[in-house]
Amino acid sequence: MLAEAIKLHEEKLIAEAMLQGKLQGLEEGELKGKLEGKLEIAKNMLRAGISASQIVELTGLSLDEVSKLSH
């Protein structure tokens, strides 16, 4: 009985860890996608002649991130 309870507990912990890992991966992917979208918009804004400081203000990107796009 005790061995079965321990095994069930271990299986539950493993399942929870796997689920948490999947959720973390999804969250990281979502954040990466949002950043890529902001960077693409910032590139288009630079091409349209919008200043880097305005892009920083409008997108929330750092000045360093925007500066790297113009090179």
PyMOL CGO cylinders between C-alpha atoms (Angstrom):
from pymol import cmd
from pymol.cgo import CYLINDER

trace = [
    CYLINDER, 0.00, 0.00, 0.00, 2.67, 2.52, 0.98, 0.3, 1, 1, 1, 1, 1, 1,
    CYLINDER, 2.67, 2.52, 0.98, 4.71, 1.72, -2.13, 0.3, 1, 1, 1, 1, 1, 1,
    CYLINDER, 4.71, 1.72, -2.13, 1.63, 2.30, -4.31, 0.3, 1, 1, 1, 1, 1, 1,
    CYLINDER, 1.63, 2.30, -4.31, 0.91, 5.62, -2.60, 0.3, 1, 1, 1, 1, 1, 1,
    CYLINDER, 0.91, 5.62, -2.60, 4.50, 6.73, -3.10, 0.3, 1, 1, 1, 1, 1, 1,
    CYLINDER, 4.50, 6.73, -3.10, 4.40, 5.72, -6.76, 0.3, 1, 1, 1, 1, 1, 1,
    CYLINDER, 4.40, 5.72, -6.76, 1.13, 7.60, -7.32, 0.3, 1, 1, 1, 1, 1, 1,
    CYLINDER, 1.13, 7.60, -7.32, 2.56, 10.67, -5.59, 0.3, 1, 1, 1, 1, 1, 1,
    CYLINDER, 2.56, 10.67, -5.59, 5.69, 10.53, -7.76, 0.3, 1, 1, 1, 1, 1, 1,
    CYLINDER, 5.69, 10.53, -7.76, 3.58, 10.19, -10.92, 0.3, 1, 1, 1, 1, 1, 1,
    CYLINDER, 3.58, 10.19, -10.92, 1.48, 13.16, -9.85, 0.3, 1, 1, 1, 1, 1, 1,
    CYLINDER, 1.48, 13.16, -9.85, 4.58, 15.26, -9.22, 0.3, 1, 1, 1, 1, 1, 1,
    CYLINDER, 4.58, 15.26, -9.22, 6.03, 14.31, -12.60, 0.3, 1, 1, 1, 1, 1, 1,
    CYLINDER, 6.03, 14.31, -12.60, 2.77, 15.18, -14.37, 0.3, 1, 1, 1, 1, 1, 1,
    CYLINDER, 2.77, 15.18, -14.37, 2.60, 18.54, -12.60, 0.3, 1, 1, 1, 1, 1, 1,
    CYLINDER, 2.60, 18.54, -12.60, 6.23, 19.30, -13.49, 0.3, 1, 1, 1, 1, 1, 1,
    CYLINDER, 6.23, 19.30, -13.49, 5.60, 18.41, -17.13, 0.3, 1, 1, 1, 1, 1, 1,
    CYLINDER, 5.60, 18.41, -17.13, 2.52, 20.62, -17.25, 0.3, 1, 1, 1, 1, 1, 1,
    CYLINDER, 2.52, 20.62, -17.25, 4.40, 23.49, -15.65, 0.3, 1, 1, 1, 1, 1, 1,
    CYLINDER, 4.40, 23.49, -15.65, 7.20, 23.06, -18.18, 0.3, 1, 1, 1, 1, 1, 1,
    CYLINDER, 7.20, 23.06, -18.18, 4.74, 23.18, -21.07, 0.3, 1, 1, 1, 1, 1, 1,
    CYLINDER, 4.74, 23.18, -21.07, 3.07, 26.28, -19.67, 0.3, 1, 1, 1, 1, 1, 1,
    CYLINDER, 3.07, 26.28, -19.67, 6.42, 27.98, -19.20, 0.3, 1, 1, 1, 1, 1, 1,
    CYLINDER, 6.42, 27.98, -19.20, 7.37, 27.13, -22.78, 0.3, 1, 1, 1, 1, 1, 1,
    CYLINDER, 7.37, 27.13, -22.78, 4.12, 28.56, -24.08, 0.3, 1, 1, 1, 1, 1, 1,
    CYLINDER, 4.12, 28.56, -24.08, 4.60, 31.74, -22.07, 0.3, 1, 1, 1, 1, 1, 1,
    CYLINDER, 4.60, 31.74, -22.07, 8.16, 32.15, -23.31, 0.3, 1, 1, 1, 1, 1, 1,
    CYLINDER, 8.16, 32.15, -23.31, 7.01, 31.60, -26.89, 0.3, 1, 1, 1, 1, 1, 1,
    CYLINDER, 7.01, 31.60, -26.89, 4.28, 34.18, -26.50, 0.3, 1, 1, 1, 1, 1, 1,
    CYLINDER, 4.28, 34.18, -26.50, 6.73, 36.74, -25.11, 0.3, 1, 1, 1, 1, 1, 1,
    CYLINDER, 6.73, 36.74, -25.11, 9.19, 36.02, -27.92, 0.3, 1, 1, 1, 1, 1, 1,
    CYLINDER, 9.19, 36.02, -27.92, 6.44, 36.47, -30.49, 0.3, 1, 1, 1, 1, 1, 1,
    CYLINDER, 6.44, 36.47, -30.49, 5.37, 39.78, -28.98, 0.3, 1, 1, 1, 1, 1, 1,
    CYLINDER, 5.37, 39.78, -28.98, 8.96, 41.04, -29.01, 0.3, 1, 1, 1, 1, 1, 1,
    CYLINDER, 8.96, 41.04, -29.01, 9.44, 39.97, -32.63, 0.3, 1, 1, 1, 1, 1, 1,
    CYLINDER, 9.44, 39.97, -32.63, 6.24, 41.81, -33.54, 0.3, 1, 1, 1, 1, 1, 1,
    CYLINDER, 6.24, 41.81, -33.54, 7.40, 44.98, -31.80, 0.3, 1, 1, 1, 1, 1, 1,
    CYLINDER, 7.40, 44.98, -31.80, 10.77, 44.77, -33.53, 0.3, 1, 1, 1, 1, 1, 1,
    CYLINDER, 10.77, 44.77, -33.53, 9.12, 44.41, -36.93, 0.3, 1, 1, 1, 1, 1, 1,
    CYLINDER, 9.12, 44.41, -36.93, 6.86, 47.39, -36.25, 0.3, 1, 1, 1, 1, 1, 1,
    CYLINDER, 6.86, 47.39, -36.25, 9.87, 49.40, -35.09, 0.3, 1, 1, 1, 1, 1, 1,
    CYLINDER, 9.87, 49.40, -35.09, 11.72, 48.58, -38.33, 0.3, 1, 1, 1, 1, 1, 1,
    CYLINDER, 11.72, 48.58, -38.33, 8.77, 49.83, -40.33, 0.3, 1, 1, 1, 1, 1, 1,
    CYLINDER, 8.77, 49.83, -40.33, 8.58, 52.97, -38.22, 0.3, 1, 1, 1, 1, 1, 1,
    CYLINDER, 8.58, 52.97, -38.22, 12.27, 53.67, -38.82, 0.3, 1, 1, 1, 1, 1, 1,
    CYLINDER, 12.27, 53.67, -38.82, 11.74, 53.24, -42.56, 0.3, 1, 1, 1, 1, 1, 1,
    CYLINDER, 11.74, 53.24, -42.56, 8.85, 55.71, -42.32, 0.3, 1, 1, 1, 1, 1, 1,
    CYLINDER, 8.85, 55.71, -42.32, 11.18, 58.28, -40.77, 0.3, 1, 1, 1, 1, 1, 1,
    CYLINDER, 11.18, 58.28, -40.77, 9.89, 58.15, -37.20, 0.3, 1, 1, 1, 1, 1, 1,
    CYLINDER, 9.89, 58.15, -37.20, 12.57, 59.07, -34.67, 0.3, 1, 1, 1, 1, 1, 1,
    CYLINDER, 12.57, 59.07, -34.67, 14.12, 56.45, -32.43, 0.3, 1, 1, 1, 1, 1, 1,
    CYLINDER, 14.12, 56.45, -32.43, 12.93, 58.29, -29.32, 0.3, 1, 1, 1, 1, 1, 1,
    CYLINDER, 12.93, 58.29, -29.32, 9.34, 58.24, -30.58, 0.3, 1, 1, 1, 1, 1, 1,
    CYLINDER, 9.34, 58.24, -30.58, 9.63, 54.53, -31.38, 0.3, 1, 1, 1, 1, 1, 1,
    CYLINDER, 9.63, 54.53, -31.38, 10.91, 53.85, -27.86, 0.3, 1, 1, 1, 1, 1, 1,
    CYLINDER, 10.91, 53.85, -27.86, 7.97, 55.75, -26.42, 0.3, 1, 1, 1, 1, 1, 1,
    CYLINDER, 7.97, 55.75, -26.42, 5.37, 54.07, -28.64, 0.3, 1, 1, 1, 1, 1, 1,
    CYLINDER, 5.37, 54.07, -28.64, 6.63, 50.47, -28.59, 0.3, 1, 1, 1, 1, 1, 1,
    CYLINDER, 6.63, 50.47, -28.59, 8.17, 50.14, -25.15, 0.3, 1, 1, 1, 1, 1, 1,
    CYLINDER, 8.17, 50.14, -25.15, 11.40, 48.88, -26.70, 0.3, 1, 1, 1, 1, 1, 1,
    CYLINDER, 11.40, 48.88, -26.70, 14.67, 50.16, -25.31, 0.3, 1, 1, 1, 1, 1, 1,
    CYLINDER, 14.67, 50.16, -25.31, 16.72, 52.73, -27.19, 0.3, 1, 1, 1, 1, 1, 1,
    CYLINDER, 16.72, 52.73, -27.19, 19.44, 50.08, -27.56, 0.3, 1, 1, 1, 1, 1, 1,
    CYLINDER, 19.44, 50.08, -27.56, 16.99, 47.66, -29.21, 0.3, 1, 1, 1, 1, 1, 1,
    CYLINDER, 16.99, 47.66, -29.21, 15.78, 50.34, -31.62, 0.3, 1, 1, 1, 1, 1, 1,
    CYLINDER, 15.78, 50.34, -31.62, 19.33, 51.49, -32.40, 0.3, 1, 1, 1, 1, 1, 1,
    CYLINDER, 19.33, 51.49, -32.40, 20.34, 47.95, -33.35, 0.3, 1, 1, 1, 1, 1, 1,
    CYLINDER, 20.34, 47.95, -33.35, 17.54, 47.88, -35.93, 0.3, 1, 1, 1, 1, 1, 1,
    CYLINDER, 17.54, 47.88, -35.93, 18.90, 50.84, -37.86, 0.3, 1, 1, 1, 1, 1, 1,
    CYLINDER, 18.90, 50.84, -37.86, 22.25, 49.16, -38.57, 0.3, 1, 1, 1, 1, 1, 1,
]
cmd.load_cgo(trace, "trace")
